[in-house]
């Protein structure tokens, strides 16, 4: 689902299941930055990403918290499943937003 979303939405880096099996911090940052930018085109990390991501997820109402330690060891076998879940949730959020935006533009939400 993540690979399909990224491919269909103009992600400009190489993406494959192999990359997602053991991503680097750079891979993760590129993906999550791309997804945050799809939510807010002006999004940029200002400080340390490991300090900012938990706050952004909280603002987006992510259902659980992500610890700084998971973000400092992205490819770690204990951290990656939690971070992959974040990316999957963001795909769902972005798809929902697309659907609502399309329905609004089609007049489905007119009163």
Buried (B, 14 or more C-beta within 10 A) or exposed (E): EBBEBBEEBEBEEEBEEEBBEEBEBEBBBBBBBBBBEBBEEEBEBEEEBBEBBBEBBEEEEBEEEBEEEBBEBBBBEEBBEBBBBBBEBBBEBBEEEEEEEEEEEEEEEEE
